């Protein structure tokens, strides 16, 4: 018999507890995630002094690809780390980095397949495209977290098996915890803006300070958002008692 999915409030509460208790473990992957983006901004600034349009374009493309590469790598790493914490497994950082690195190509392929299928569904009829997006939203988690190596369509089929016939319940649990947290972030930044403005700081300075605080906070919250998704993924499996490694 199918069990109920984890309630949305439990996702938020349990996700926050895990994130808060293990925040220091996320600092290294966050640093690797942020560093290429900072480099990209610096290079863009320096390239403004170059007169070669071709050089500027090639350098920008290489840096953007490097940023995307690091982003996928660190997202995989963080997802694996979160699941290890949930399962109370000992974390081997070097092993986690290397196994995450090996999954990058597979997840790029899964992302491309998902994009094409969702795009096709939207072009034909909008509603199927939405359902495809929800069905295949956990394909990456299947590929990253299961011992059996699910690739491409196999990972997407497994994701659909988890989500089918409860797409809206899954969507709500995937979307609303993140929306709630982002709303708190915006409210917090709004309060800081009003306080700084009230003490008489220049509007431009206030906007700059609040923008920097927002960016740092948004990056710092990435592991929390991924924690929400791992909790939902595990609940989807447990509720249907699915073992993908059998």
Phi and psi restraints in degrees (value plus and minus 20) as a CYANA .aco file:
   2 UNK   PHI     -92.2   -52.2
   2 UNK   PSI     111.9   151.9
   3 UNK   PHI    -111.4   -71.4
   3 UNK   PSI     143.8   183.8
   4 UNK   PHI     -91.6   -51.6
   4 UNK   PSI     128.7   168.7
   5 UNK   PHI     -96.5   -56.5
   5 UNK   PSI     139.9   179.9
   6 UNK   PHI     -78.7   -38.7
   6 UNK   PSI     112.9   152.9
   7 UNK   PHI     -84.5   -44.5
   7 UNK   PSI     132.4   172.4
   8 UNK   PHI     -80.7   -40.7
   8 UNK   PSI     -61.3   -21.3
   9 UNK   PHI     -85.0   -45.0
   9 UNK   PSI     -52.3   -12.3
  10 UNK   PHI     -89.4   -49.4
  10 UNK   PSI     -54.5   -14.5
  11 UNK   PHI     -80.8   -40.8
  11 UNK   PSI     -65.9   -25.9
  12 UNK   PHI     -86.1   -46.1
  12 UNK   PSI     -68.5   -28.5
  13 UNK   PHI     -86.2   -46.2
  13 UNK   PSI     -71.2   -31.2
  14 UNK   PHI     -86.8   -46.8
  14 UNK   PSI     -56.8   -16.8
  15 UNK   PHI     -83.2   -43.2
  15 UNK   PSI     -63.9   -23.9
  16 UNK   PHI     -85.4   -45.4
  16 UNK   PSI     -61.3   -21.3
  17 UNK   PHI     -80.5   -40.5
  17 UNK   PSI     -66.8   -26.8
  18 UNK   PHI     -83.8   -43.8
  18 UNK   PSI     -64.6   -24.6
  19 UNK   PHI     -81.4   -41.4
  19 UNK   PSI     -66.9   -26.9
  20 UNK   PHI     -85.7   -45.7
  20 UNK   PSI     -62.6   -22.6
  21 UNK   PHI     -90.9   -50.9
  21 UNK   PSI     -43.8    -3.8
  22 UNK   PHI    -141.7  -101.7
  22 UNK   PSI       0.4    40.4
  23 UNK   PHI     -76.9   -36.9
  23 UNK   PSI     -60.6   -20.6
  24 UNK   PHI     -81.4   -41.4
  24 UNK   PSI     -48.0    -8.0
  25 UNK   PHI     -90.0   -50.0
  25 UNK   PSI     -39.9     0.1
  26 UNK   PHI    -110.8   -70.8
  26 UNK   PSI     -28.9    11.1
  27 UNK   PHI     -84.8   -44.8
  27 UNK   PSI     -61.6   -21.6
  28 UNK   PHI     -83.8   -43.8
  28 UNK   PSI     -71.9   -31.9
  29 UNK   PHI     -83.6   -43.6
  29 UNK   PSI     -53.1   -13.1
  30 UNK   PHI     -85.6   -45.6
  30 UNK   PSI     -58.7   -18.7
  31 UNK   PHI     -83.1   -43.1
  31 UNK   PSI     -62.9   -22.9
  32 UNK   PHI     -86.5   -46.5
  32 UNK   PSI     -51.8   -11.8
  33 UNK   PHI     -91.0   -51.0
  33 UNK   PSI     -59.6   -19.6
  34 UNK   PHI    -101.8   -61.8
  34 UNK   PSI     -57.2   -17.2
  35 UNK   PHI     -72.7   -32.7
  35 UNK   PSI     -67.9   -27.9
  36 UNK   PHI     -84.6   -44.6
  36 UNK   PSI     -51.1   -11.1
  37 UNK   PHI     -88.6   -48.6
  37 UNK   PSI     -60.2   -20.2
  38 UNK   PHI     -83.5   -43.5
  38 UNK   PSI     -62.6   -22.6
  39 UNK   PHI     -80.6   -40.6
  39 UNK   PSI     -59.2   -19.2
  40 UNK   PHI     -82.0   -42.0
  40 UNK   PSI     -65.3   -25.3
  41 UNK   PHI     -83.3   -43.3
  41 UNK   PSI     -61.2   -21.2
  42 UNK   PHI     -85.4   -45.4
  42 UNK   PSI     -62.7   -22.7
  43 UNK   PHI     -86.0   -46.0
  43 UNK   PSI     -59.2   -19.2
  44 UNK   PHI     -80.0   -40.0
  44 UNK   PSI     -59.2   -19.2
  45 UNK   PHI     -86.3   -46.3
  45 UNK   PSI     -65.7   -25.7
  46 UNK   PHI     -87.6   -47.6
  46 UNK   PSI     -55.1   -15.1
  47 UNK   PHI     -90.8   -50.8
  47 UNK   PSI     -35.0     5.0
  48 UNK   PHI     -85.3   -45.3
  48 UNK   PSI     -40.1    -0.1
  49 UNK   PHI    -111.1   -71.1
  49 UNK   PSI     -21.5    18.5
  50 UNK   PHI    -112.8   -72.8
  50 UNK   PSI     118.7   158.7
  51 UNK   PHI    -111.2   -71.2
  51 UNK   PSI     -25.8    14.2
  52 UNK   PHI    -109.4   -69.4
  52 UNK   PSI      91.8   131.8
  53 UNK   PHI     -86.4   -46.4
  53 UNK   PSI     -59.4   -19.4
  54 UNK   PHI     -84.5   -44.5
  54 UNK   PSI     -64.9   -24.9
  55 UNK   PHI     -81.8   -41.8
  55 UNK   PSI     -64.3   -24.3
  56 UNK   PHI     -80.0   -40.0
  56 UNK   PSI     -65.4   -25.4
  57 UNK   PHI     -84.7   -44.7
  57 UNK   PSI     -65.8   -25.8
  58 UNK   PHI     -84.3   -44.3
  58 UNK   PSI     -63.4   -23.4
  59 UNK   PHI     -83.1   -43.1
  59 UNK   PSI     -60.8   -20.8
  60 UNK   PHI     -85.2   -45.2
  60 UNK   PSI     -62.7   -22.7
  61 UNK   PHI     -83.0   -43.0
  61 UNK   PSI     -65.7   -25.7
  62 UNK   PHI     -80.7   -40.7
  62 UNK   PSI     -64.3   -24.3
  63 UNK   PHI     -87.2   -47.2
  63 UNK   PSI     -60.0   -20.0
  64 UNK   PHI     -83.2   -43.2
  64 UNK   PSI     -63.0   -23.0
  65 UNK   PHI     -83.3   -43.3
  65 UNK   PSI     -57.8   -17.8
  66 UNK   PHI     -86.3   -46.3
  66 UNK   PSI     -59.7   -19.7
  67 UNK   PHI     -82.3   -42.3
  67 UNK   PSI     -65.6   -25.6
  68 UNK   PHI     -82.2   -42.2
  68 UNK   PSI     -62.8   -22.8
  69 UNK   PHI     -78.2   -38.2
  69 UNK   PSI     -69.5   -29.5
  70 UNK   PHI     -85.8   -45.8
  70 UNK   PSI     -55.9   -15.9
  71 UNK   PHI     -84.5   -44.5
  71 UNK   PSI     -67.7   -27.7
  72 UNK   PHI     -83.5   -43.5
  72 UNK   PSI     -64.0   -24.0
  73 UNK   PHI     -77.8   -37.8
  73 UNK   PSI     -68.5   -28.5
  74 UNK   PHI     -93.9   -53.9
  74 UNK   PSI     -51.0   -11.0
  75 UNK   PHI     -83.4   -43.4
  75 UNK   PSI     -63.6   -23.6
  76 UNK   PHI     -82.0   -42.0
  76 UNK   PSI     -65.0   -25.0
  77 UNK   PHI     -79.1   -39.1
  77 UNK   PSI     -67.7   -27.7
  78 UNK   PHI     -84.7   -44.7
  78 UNK   PSI     -60.8   -20.8
  79 UNK   PHI     -80.7   -40.7
  79 UNK   PSI     -66.0   -26.0
  80 UNK   PHI     -82.0   -42.0
  80 UNK   PSI     -62.3   -22.3
  81 UNK   PHI     -82.5   -42.5
  81 UNK   PSI     -65.8   -25.8
  82 UNK   PHI     -79.1   -39.1
  82 UNK   PSI     -66.6   -26.6
  83 UNK   PHI     -85.4   -45.4
  83 UNK   PSI     -56.8   -16.8
  84 UNK   PHI     -83.4   -43.4
  84 UNK   PSI     -59.0   -19.0
  85 UNK   PHI     -85.7   -45.7
  85 UNK   PSI     -64.1   -24.1
  86 UNK   PHI     -80.9   -40.9
  86 UNK   PSI     -62.5   -22.5
  87 UNK   PHI    -104.0   -64.0
  87 UNK   PSI     -17.9    22.1
  88 UNK   PHI      36.8    76.8
  88 UNK   PSI      22.4    62.4
  89 UNK   PHI    -115.0   -75.0
  89 UNK   PSI     129.8   169.8
  90 UNK   PHI     -89.3   -49.3
  90 UNK   PSI     114.2   154.2
  91 UNK   PHI    -117.5   -77.5
  91 UNK   PSI     101.4   141.4
  92 UNK   PHI    -122.3   -82.3
  92 UNK   PSI      83.1   123.1
  93 UNK   PHI     -78.5   -38.5
  93 UNK   PSI     -66.1   -26.1
  94 UNK   PHI     -81.5   -41.5
  94 UNK   PSI     -64.3   -24.3
  95 UNK   PHI     -84.8   -44.8
  95 UNK   PSI     -59.6   -19.6
  96 UNK   PHI     -84.9   -44.9
  96 UNK   PSI     -61.4   -21.4
  97 UNK   PHI     -83.7   -43.7
  97 UNK   PSI     -63.8   -23.8
  98 UNK   PHI     -90.7   -50.7
  98 UNK   PSI     -62.3   -22.3
  99 UNK   PHI     -88.2   -48.2
  99 UNK   PSI     -54.1   -14.1
 100 UNK   PHI     -86.9   -46.9
 100 UNK   PSI     -59.6   -19.6
 101 UNK   PHI     -79.8   -39.8
 101 UNK   PSI     -59.3   -19.3
 102 UNK   PHI     -88.7   -48.7
 102 UNK   PSI     -38.8     1.2
 103 UNK   PHI    -110.5   -70.5
 103 UNK   PSI     -25.2    14.8
 104 UNK   PHI     -81.4   -41.4
 104 UNK   PSI     -71.3   -31.3
 105 UNK   PHI     -79.5   -39.5
 105 UNK   PSI     -62.0   -22.0
 106 UNK   PHI     -82.6   -42.6
 106 UNK   PSI     -59.5   -19.5
 107 UNK   PHI     -95.9   -55.9
 107 UNK   PSI     -48.8    -8.8
 108 UNK   PHI     -83.9   -43.9
 108 UNK   PSI     -62.6   -22.6
 109 UNK   PHI     -84.5   -44.5
 109 UNK   PSI     -64.0   -24.0
 110 UNK   PHI     -81.1   -41.1
 110 UNK   PSI     -63.6   -23.6
 111 UNK   PHI     -82.5   -42.5
 111 UNK   PSI     -60.8   -20.8
 112 UNK   PHI     -86.3   -46.3
 112 UNK   PSI     -65.4   -25.4
 113 UNK   PHI     -81.1   -41.1
 113 UNK   PSI     -64.5   -24.5
 114 UNK   PHI     -81.8   -41.8
 114 UNK   PSI     -64.8   -24.8
 115 UNK   PHI     -79.0   -39.0
 115 UNK   PSI     -65.8   -25.8
 116 UNK   PHI     -86.1   -46.1
 116 UNK   PSI     -61.2   -21.2
 117 UNK   PHI     -88.2   -48.2
 117 UNK   PSI     -64.0   -24.0
 118 UNK   PHI     -84.6   -44.6
 118 UNK   PSI     -62.6   -22.6
 119 UNK   PHI     -80.9   -40.9
 119 UNK   PSI     -62.9   -22.9
 120 UNK   PHI     -81.7   -41.7
 120 UNK   PSI     -61.4   -21.4
 121 UNK   PHI     -84.7   -44.7
 121 UNK   PSI     -57.5   -17.5
 122 UNK   PHI     -90.5   -50.5
 122 UNK   PSI     -59.5   -19.5
 123 UNK   PHI     -84.7   -44.7
 123 UNK   PSI     -63.7   -23.7
 124 UNK   PHI     -91.8   -51.8
 124 UNK   PSI     -79.0   -39.0
 125 UNK   PHI    -166.8  -126.8
 125 UNK   PSI     114.9   154.9
 126 UNK   PHI     -81.7   -41.7
 126 UNK   PSI     -63.9   -23.9
 127 UNK   PHI     -79.5   -39.5
 127 UNK   PSI     -67.3   -27.3
 128 UNK   PHI     -77.2   -37.2
 128 UNK   PSI     -57.4   -17.4
 129 UNK   PHI     -80.7   -40.7
 129 UNK   PSI     -59.2   -19.2
 130 UNK   PHI     -85.7   -45.7
 130 UNK   PSI     -64.9   -24.9
 131 UNK   PHI     -84.8   -44.8
 131 UNK   PSI     -60.3   -20.3
 132 UNK   PHI     -79.4   -39.4
 132 UNK   PSI     -62.6   -22.6
 133 UNK   PHI     -81.3   -41.3
 133 UNK   PSI     -59.7   -19.7
 134 UNK   PHI     -93.7   -53.7
 134 UNK   PSI     -63.4   -23.4
 135 UNK   PHI     -77.3   -37.3
 135 UNK   PSI     -63.1   -23.1
 136 UNK   PHI    -118.0   -78.0
 136 UNK   PSI     -10.0    30.0
 137 UNK   PHI     -87.4   -47.4
 137 UNK   PSI     -39.2     0.8
 138 UNK   PHI    -129.4   -89.4
 138 UNK   PSI      -4.1    35.9
 139 UNK   PHI     -81.7   -41.7
 139 UNK   PSI     -60.1   -20.1
 140 UNK   PHI     -81.6   -41.6
 140 UNK   PSI     -60.5   -20.5
 141 UNK   PHI     -87.9   -47.9
 141 UNK   PSI     -57.1   -17.1
 142 UNK   PHI     -81.1   -41.1
 142 UNK   PSI     -67.1   -27.1
 143 UNK   PHI     -84.3   -44.3
 143 UNK   PSI     -61.0   -21.0
 144 UNK   PHI     -99.2   -59.2
 144 UNK   PSI     -59.1   -19.1
 145 UNK   PHI    -117.8   -77.8
 145 UNK   PSI     -40.8    -0.8
 146 UNK   PHI    -107.3   -67.3
 146 UNK   PSI     122.0   162.0
 147 UNK   PHI     -84.9   -44.9
 147 UNK   PSI     -60.1   -20.1
 148 UNK   PHI     -89.8   -49.8
 148 UNK   PSI     113.6   153.6
 149 UNK   PHI    -102.7   -62.7
 149 UNK   PSI      70.6   110.6
 150 UNK   PHI    -103.7   -63.7
 150 UNK   PSI     103.2   143.2
 151 UNK   PHI    -137.7   -97.7
 151 UNK   PSI     137.2   177.2
 152 UNK   PHI      22.6    62.6
 152 UNK   PSI    -142.3  -102.3
 153 UNK   PHI     -85.2   -45.2
 153 UNK   PSI     -48.4    -8.4
 154 UNK   PHI     -83.4   -43.4
 154 UNK   PSI     -63.5   -23.5
 155 UNK   PHI     -85.7   -45.7
 155 UNK   PSI     -59.2   -19.2
 156 UNK   PHI     -88.4   -48.4
 156 UNK   PSI     -59.7   -19.7
 157 UNK   PHI     -83.9   -43.9
 157 UNK   PSI     -60.2   -20.2
 158 UNK   PHI     -84.6   -44.6
 158 UNK   PSI     -60.0   -20.0
 159 UNK   PHI     -82.3   -42.3
 159 UNK   PSI     -63.6   -23.6
 160 UNK   PHI     -82.1   -42.1
 160 UNK   PSI     -57.7   -17.7
 161 UNK   PHI     -80.7   -40.7
 161 UNK   PSI     -55.5   -15.5
 162 UNK   PHI     -92.7   -52.7
 162 UNK   PSI     -57.7   -17.7
 163 UNK   PHI    -117.2   -77.2
 163 UNK   PSI     -48.7    -8.7
 164 UNK   PHI     -74.4   -34.4
 164 UNK   PSI     119.0   159.0
 165 UNK   PHI      53.8    93.8
 165 UNK   PSI     -15.2    24.8
 166 UNK   PHI    -168.1  -128.1
 166 UNK   PSI      20.3    60.3
 167 UNK   PHI     -81.2   -41.2
 167 UNK   PSI     -64.7   -24.7
 168 UNK   PHI     -91.3   -51.3
 168 UNK   PSI     -55.6   -15.6
 169 UNK   PHI     -82.5   -42.5
 169 UNK   PSI     -60.8   -20.8
 170 UNK   PHI     -86.8   -46.8
 170 UNK   PSI     -64.9   -24.9
 171 UNK   PHI     -79.7   -39.7
 171 UNK   PSI     -63.9   -23.9
 172 UNK   PHI     -80.2   -40.2
 172 UNK   PSI     -61.6   -21.6
 173 UNK   PHI     -94.0   -54.0
 173 UNK   PSI     -46.7    -6.7
 174 UNK   PHI     -99.7   -59.7
 174 UNK   PSI     -53.5   -13.5
 175 UNK   PHI    -115.2   -75.2
 175 UNK   PSI     -67.9   -27.9
 176 UNK   PHI     -89.0   -49.0
 176 UNK   PSI     -57.4   -17.4
 177 UNK   PHI     -80.0   -40.0
 177 UNK   PSI     -61.8   -21.8
 178 UNK   PHI     -87.1   -47.1
 178 UNK   PSI     -62.5   -22.5
 179 UNK   PHI     -80.5   -40.5
 179 UNK   PSI     -63.8   -23.8
 180 UNK   PHI     -80.9   -40.9
 180 UNK   PSI     -65.2   -25.2
 181 UNK   PHI     -86.0   -46.0
 181 UNK   PSI     -61.7   -21.7
 182 UNK   PHI     -84.4   -44.4
 182 UNK   PSI     -57.5   -17.5
 183 UNK   PHI     -82.4   -42.4
 183 UNK   PSI     -62.0   -22.0
 184 UNK   PHI     -82.5   -42.5
 184 UNK   PSI     -58.5   -18.5
 185 UNK   PHI     -83.1   -43.1
 185 UNK   PSI     -64.9   -24.9
 186 UNK   PHI     -84.9   -44.9
 186 UNK   PSI     -61.5   -21.5
 187 UNK   PHI     -83.1   -43.1
 187 UNK   PSI     -64.8   -24.8
 188 UNK   PHI     -80.5   -40.5
 188 UNK   PSI     -64.7   -24.7
 189 UNK   PHI     -85.4   -45.4
 189 UNK   PSI     -56.1   -16.1
 190 UNK   PHI     -83.8   -43.8
 190 UNK   PSI     -60.8   -20.8
 191 UNK   PHI     -85.0   -45.0
 191 UNK   PSI     -63.3   -23.3
 192 UNK   PHI     -81.4   -41.4
 192 UNK   PSI     -61.7   -21.7
 193 UNK   PHI     -78.6   -38.6
 193 UNK   PSI     -67.5   -27.5
 194 UNK   PHI     -85.1   -45.1
 194 UNK   PSI     -59.3   -19.3
 195 UNK   PHI     -85.7   -45.7
 195 UNK   PSI     -65.0   -25.0
 196 UNK   PHI     -86.4   -46.4
 196 UNK   PSI     -58.3   -18.3
 197 UNK   PHI     -87.9   -47.9
 197 UNK   PSI     -55.3   -15.3
 198 UNK   PHI     -86.9   -46.9
 198 UNK   PSI     -49.6    -9.6
 199 UNK   PHI    -106.0   -66.0
 199 UNK   PSI     -17.0    23.0
 200 UNK   PHI      76.6   116.6
 200 UNK   PSI      -7.0    33.0
 201 UNK   PHI     -90.9   -50.9
 201 UNK   PSI     131.2   171.2
 202 UNK   PHI     -78.9   -38.9
 202 UNK   PSI     119.5   159.5
 203 UNK   PHI     -77.7   -37.7
 203 UNK   PSI     -61.3   -21.3
 204 UNK   PHI     -82.4   -42.4
 204 UNK   PSI     -62.4   -22.4
 205 UNK   PHI     -84.6   -44.6
 205 UNK   PSI     -62.7   -22.7
 206 UNK   PHI     -81.1   -41.1
 206 UNK   PSI     -66.5   -26.5
 207 UNK   PHI     -81.4   -41.4
 207 UNK   PSI     -62.2   -22.2
 208 UNK   PHI     -82.9   -42.9
 208 UNK   PSI     -65.8   -25.8
 209 UNK   PHI     -82.1   -42.1
 209 UNK   PSI     -67.8   -27.8
 210 UNK   PHI     -84.9   -44.9
 210 UNK   PSI     -58.2   -18.2
 211 UNK   PHI     -83.3   -43.3
 211 UNK   PSI     -63.0   -23.0
 212 UNK   PHI     -84.3   -44.3
 212 UNK   PSI     -63.8   -23.8
 213 UNK   PHI     -80.7   -40.7
 213 UNK   PSI     -61.8   -21.8
 214 UNK   PHI     -83.4   -43.4
 214 UNK   PSI     -65.5   -25.5
 215 UNK   PHI     -83.0   -43.0
 215 UNK   PSI     -66.3   -26.3
 216 UNK   PHI     -81.9   -41.9
 216 UNK   PSI     -63.8   -23.8
 217 UNK   PHI     -84.7   -44.7
 217 UNK   PSI     -61.6   -21.6
 218 UNK   PHI     -81.9   -41.9
 218 UNK   PSI     -62.9   -22.9
 219 UNK   PHI     -85.7   -45.7
 219 UNK   PSI     -62.6   -22.6
 220 UNK   PHI     -84.3   -44.3
 220 UNK   PSI     -46.2    -6.2
 221 UNK   PHI    -106.8   -66.8
 221 UNK   PSI     -25.6    14.4
 222 UNK   PHI     -73.6   -33.6
 222 UNK   PSI     -67.1   -27.1
 223 UNK   PHI     -81.4   -41.4
 223 UNK   PSI     -52.7   -12.7
 224 UNK   PHI     -86.2   -46.2
 224 UNK   PSI     -64.8   -24.8
 225 UNK   PHI     -81.9   -41.9
 225 UNK   PSI     -59.5   -19.5
 226 UNK   PHI     -91.3   -51.3
 226 UNK   PSI     -51.5   -11.5
 227 UNK   PHI     -81.9   -41.9
 227 UNK   PSI     -62.9   -22.9
 228 UNK   PHI     -74.7   -34.7
 228 UNK   PSI     -65.1   -25.1
 229 UNK   PHI     -88.7   -48.7
 229 UNK   PSI     -58.2   -18.2
 230 UNK   PHI     -85.4   -45.4
 230 UNK   PSI     -59.4   -19.4
 231 UNK   PHI     -82.6   -42.6
 231 UNK   PSI     -61.6   -21.6
 232 UNK   PHI     -86.3   -46.3
 232 UNK   PSI     -64.4   -24.4
 233 UNK   PHI     -78.4   -38.4
 233 UNK   PSI     -67.3   -27.3
 234 UNK   PHI     -84.2   -44.2
 234 UNK   PSI     -56.5   -16.5
 235 UNK   PHI     -87.1   -47.1
 235 UNK   PSI     -58.8   -18.8
 236 UNK   PHI     -80.2   -40.2
 236 UNK   PSI     -61.1   -21.1
 237 UNK   PHI     -89.6   -49.6
 237 UNK   PSI     -66.6   -26.6
 238 UNK   PHI     -85.5   -45.5
 238 UNK   PSI     -57.4   -17.4
 239 UNK   PHI     -85.9   -45.9
 239 UNK   PSI     -49.0    -9.0
 240 UNK   PHI    -126.9   -86.9
 240 UNK   PSI     -14.8    25.2
 241 UNK   PHI      31.7    71.7
 241 UNK   PSI      29.7    69.7
 242 UNK   PHI    -116.3   -76.3
 242 UNK   PSI     111.1   151.1
 243 UNK   PHI    -140.2  -100.2
 243 UNK   PSI      83.8   123.8
 244 UNK   PHI     -94.7   -54.7
 244 UNK   PSI     -31.3     8.7
 245 UNK   PHI    -119.6   -79.6
 245 UNK   PSI     -16.2    23.8
